[in-house]
Amino acid sequence: MADTMRVNPINCTGHGVCAELLPELIALDEWGYPILDLRPVPPSLDLEARRAVAACPTLALKLTRQ
């Protein structure tokens, strides 16, 4: 099973760290908030996705198993 990235918009304050660490799956809108690619995280990006989740200063980013 693959993981999917989710963001809690209430917790997110738009630091943009996630997009810097995982630009393949996360873009930023004009205010600096993440726009996620909702497809499952490819196995080749699993480690980078976990690093982005761990680096989120507000714990707004999550990986969920589908």
Secondary structure by P-SEA (a helix, b strand, c coil): cbbbbbbccccccccccccccccccbbbccccccccccccccccaaaaaaaaaaacccccbbbbcc
